[in-house]
């Protein structure tokens, strides 16, 4: 079994190939990305509220999607609890899902170092059964292409191109007038 870090825009294969673990935040966290058009918003809100109030992880069964309480990711005082939640997640995967690939998307401004440390500990505590790969999602990388330009920049470029074209046409017309005289 291998554990790798991968930028969110470079995850290989469809999400349906993974049992996804994220944290319970239906606003700005990664959870809405995985529930969009698959779970009704009110049901997501209910599960998120239950996870955070009871301080225990839950699954969106039958979807291969699980979530841990938000505080174990965002609050440094609770990072030590993450290891136990990850161990529980690995056990649930073995019992209920049997996913060979796991995607752990616990992105936050704190980075993923504490996630990797907790994951290594959880794997020691509960060696994952049937898992070939665990992918820990990191922040997206910039593409090699030129970055997209803003509308303002694009409009300025268009205006400059039109002005240049207008000048060229005016110069061409003036040259025709001179030749005809």
C-alpha positions as CSV (number, residue, x, y, z in Angstrom):
1,X,0.0,0.0,0.0
2,X,1.3,3.4,-0.8
3,X,0.5,6.8,0.6
4,X,0.9,9.8,-1.7
5,X,0.2,13.6,-1.6
6,X,-1.5,14.9,-4.7
7,X,-2.7,18.4,-5.7
8,X,-6.5,18.5,-5.9
9,X,-6.4,19.3,-9.6
10,X,-4.1,16.3,-10.3
11,X,-6.1,13.4,-8.7
12,X,-6.1,10.5,-11.1
13,X,-9.2,8.7,-12.1
14,X,-12.8,9.5,-11.3
15,X,-13.8,10.3,-7.7
16,X,-16.1,7.3,-7.8
17,X,-13.0,5.1,-7.7
18,X,-12.3,6.3,-4.1
19,X,-13.8,6.3,-0.7
20,X,-13.4,9.9,0.2
21,X,-12.8,11.4,3.6
22,X,-13.2,15.1,4.3
23,X,-14.3,17.2,7.2
24,X,-17.8,18.4,8.1
25,X,-18.1,21.9,6.8
26,X,-20.9,22.6,4.3
27,X,-19.8,26.1,3.6
28,X,-16.2,26.6,2.6
29,X,-14.6,23.2,3.1
30,X,-14.2,20.5,0.4
31,X,-17.4,18.6,1.4
32,X,-19.8,20.5,-0.9
33,X,-17.6,19.5,-3.9
34,X,-18.3,15.8,-3.2
35,X,-22.0,16.1,-2.3
36,X,-23.1,18.5,-5.1
37,X,-25.9,17.0,-7.1
38,X,-25.6,13.8,-5.2
39,X,-27.0,14.6,-1.7
40,X,-29.8,17.1,-1.0
41,X,-28.5,20.3,0.7
42,X,-30.8,19.9,3.7
43,X,-29.6,16.4,4.3
44,X,-25.9,17.5,4.1
45,X,-26.6,20.3,6.6
46,X,-28.3,17.7,9.0
47,X,-25.3,15.3,8.8
48,X,-22.7,18.1,9.1
49,X,-24.5,19.4,12.2
50,X,-24.7,15.9,13.8
51,X,-21.0,15.2,13.1
52,X,-19.9,18.5,14.7
53,X,-22.3,18.3,17.6
54,X,-21.6,14.7,18.6
55,X,-17.9,15.1,17.7
56,X,-17.8,11.8,15.8
57,X,-17.3,10.9,12.2
58,X,-20.1,9.8,9.9
59,X,-20.6,8.4,6.4
60,X,-23.0,9.5,3.7
61,X,-23.8,5.8,3.0
62,X,-24.4,4.5,0.4
63,X,-22.0,7.1,-1.1
64,X,-18.4,6.2,-0.5
65,X,-18.0,9.5,1.4
66,X,-17.2,10.1,5.1
67,X,-16.5,13.2,7.2
68,X,-14.7,13.9,10.4
69,X,-15.6,16.8,12.8
70,X,-14.4,20.2,11.5
71,X,-12.5,21.0,14.7
72,X,-10.0,18.1,14.3
73,X,-8.7,19.9,11.1
74,X,-9.2,23.6,12.0
75,X,-8.4,23.7,15.7
76,X,-4.8,22.9,16.5
77,X,-5.8,21.8,20.0
78,X,-7.8,18.9,18.6
79,X,-5.2,17.6,16.0
80,X,-4.3,14.7,18.3
81,X,-7.9,13.4,17.9
82,X,-7.5,13.1,14.1
83,X,-5.5,9.9,14.4
84,X,-8.3,8.1,16.1
85,X,-10.8,9.4,13.5
86,X,-8.6,8.2,10.7
87,X,-8.3,4.7,12.3
88,X,-12.1,4.5,12.6
89,X,-12.4,5.5,9.0
90,X,-10.1,2.8,7.9
91,X,-12.1,0.2,9.9
92,X,-15.4,1.5,8.3
93,X,-13.9,1.3,4.9
94,X,-12.8,-2.4,5.5
95,X,-16.2,-3.4,6.9
96,X,-18.7,-1.4,4.8
97,X,-17.0,-0.3,1.6
98,X,-14.0,-2.3,0.7
99,X,-12.6,0.5,-1.3
100,X,-9.1,-0.2,-2.7
101,X,-8.4,3.5,-3.1
102,X,-8.9,6.2,-0.5
103,X,-8.9,9.9,-1.0
104,X,-8.3,12.1,2.1
105,X,-9.3,15.7,1.4
106,X,-8.7,17.6,4.6
107,X,-7.4,20.8,3.0
108,X,-7.1,23.8,5.3
109,X,-4.8,26.8,5.7
110,X,-2.7,24.6,8.1
111,X,-1.5,22.4,5.3
112,X,-1.2,18.6,5.3
113,X,1.8,17.9,7.6
114,X,-0.4,17.1,10.6
115,X,-2.7,15.0,8.4
116,X,0.2,12.9,7.2
117,X,1.5,12.4,10.7
118,X,-2.0,11.3,12.0
119,X,-2.5,9.1,8.9
120,X,0.8,7.3,9.5
121,X,-0.2,6.7,13.1
122,X,-3.6,5.4,12.1
123,X,-2.1,3.0,9.6
124,X,0.1,1.6,12.4
125,X,-2.9,1.3,14.7
126,X,-5.3,-0.3,12.1
127,X,-3.4,-1.6,9.1
128,X,-5.8,-1.0,6.2
129,X,-7.4,-4.1,4.8
130,X,-7.7,-4.3,1.0
131,X,-6.4,-0.7,0.4
132,X,-3.9,-0.3,-2.4
133,X,-3.5,3.5,-2.3
134,X,-4.2,6.4,0.0
135,X,-4.2,9.8,-1.7
136,X,-3.9,12.9,0.5
137,X,-5.1,15.9,-1.3
138,X,-3.1,19.1,-1.2
139,X,-3.7,22.6,-2.6
140,X,-4.1,22.8,-6.3
141,X,-1.0,23.5,-8.4
142,X,-0.9,26.1,-11.1
143,X,-1.2,24.8,-14.6
144,X,1.8,25.0,-16.9
145,X,-0.2,27.1,-19.3
146,X,-0.4,30.9,-19.0
147,X,-2.7,31.9,-16.2
148,X,-6.2,33.1,-17.3
149,X,-6.4,36.8,-17.7
150,X,-9.0,38.9,-15.9
151,X,-11.9,40.4,-17.8
152,X,-10.3,43.9,-17.3
153,X,-7.0,42.7,-18.8
154,X,-8.8,41.0,-21.7
155,X,-10.9,44.1,-22.4
156,X,-7.8,46.3,-22.3
157,X,-6.1,43.9,-24.8
158,X,-9.1,43.9,-27.0
159,X,-9.3,47.7,-27.0
160,X,-5.6,47.9,-27.8
161,X,-6.0,45.5,-30.7
162,X,-9.0,47.5,-32.0
163,X,-7.0,50.7,-31.7
164,X,-4.1,49.2,-33.5
165,X,-6.3,47.9,-36.3
166,X,-8.0,51.3,-36.6
167,X,-4.6,53.0,-36.9
168,X,-3.5,50.5,-39.6
169,X,-6.8,51.1,-41.6
170,X,-6.4,54.9,-41.2
171,X,-2.8,54.7,-42.4
172,X,-3.9,52.5,-45.3
173,X,-6.7,54.9,-46.3
174,X,-4.4,57.9,-46.1
175,X,-1.8,56.1,-48.3
176,X,-4.5,55.4,-50.9
177,X,-5.6,59.1,-50.8
178,X,-1.9,60.2,-51.4
179,X,-1.5,57.8,-54.3
180,X,-4.7,58.9,-55.9
181,X,-3.5,62.6,-55.9
